[in-house]
Amino acid sequence: MKQLKGANMDIDLITQKDVSWKQDKCPWNEEENTNKHKCAVKNVSICKYFKGIKKPDIVLCGYDSV
């Protein structure tokens, strides 16, 4: 289980480079060299690797590259 810091609680790891806080990258996006994957999109979908959140802004991610 990965704990990714700096989530925007919409719930997304923002793809912009100039955020004012420390933020980890989505491991699925890193693996595929893209920015299309989101942890959750309100009223639309939840990432299959999303396992929840932990205070204050940590996404629990079950992504495991093989």
C-alpha positions in Angstrom: 0.0 0.0 0.0 1.4 3.4 -1.0 0.7 6.6 0.9 0.8 9.5 -1.6 1.2 13.0 0.0 -0.3 16.3 -1.2 -3.7 15.2 -2.6 -6.3 17.7 -3.6 -9.4 16.3 -1.9 -11.5 16.4 -5.1 -9.6 13.7 -5.1 -6.7 14.2 -7.4 -2.9 14.5 -7.4 -2.8 17.7 -9.4 -0.8 17.5 -12.6 0.5 21.0 -12.5 4.2 21.4 -11.7 3.9 24.6 -9.7 1.8 23.7 -6.7 2.8 25.4 -3.4 3.0 22.2 -1.4 5.0 18.9 -1.5 3.2 16.4 -3.7 3.9 12.9 -4.7 3.1 11.7 -8.2 0.5 9.1 -9.2 2.5 5.8 -9.7 0.2 4.8 -12.5 0.8 8.1 -14.4 4.5 7.7 -13.8 4.5 4.1 -15.2 2.6 5.2 -18.3 4.3 8.6 -18.6 0.9 10.4 -18.7 -1.3 12.7 -16.5 -4.7 11.2 -17.4 -5.2 9.1 -14.2 -7.1 10.6 -11.3 -7.7 9.1 -7.8 -11.4 10.0 -8.0 -13.6 12.3 -10.1 -16.7 13.6 -8.3 -19.9 11.8 -9.5 -17.9 10.0 -12.2 -15.4 7.4 -11.1 -12.9 6.1 -8.5 -9.5 4.8 -9.5 -9.3 1.0 -9.2 -6.1 1.5 -7.0 -7.7 4.1 -4.7 -7.9 2.6 -1.1 -9.0 5.7 0.8 -7.6 8.8 2.5 -5.6 9.5 5.7 -5.4 12.9 7.4 -4.4 15.5 6.5 -4.0 15.0 2.7 -2.7 11.5 2.1 -4.2 9.2 -0.6 -3.9 5.5 0.1 -3.0 3.8 -3.2 -2.8 0.1 -4.0 -0.9 0.5 -7.3 1.8 -2.1 -7.6 3.9 -2.1 -10.8 4.9 -5.6 -11.9 
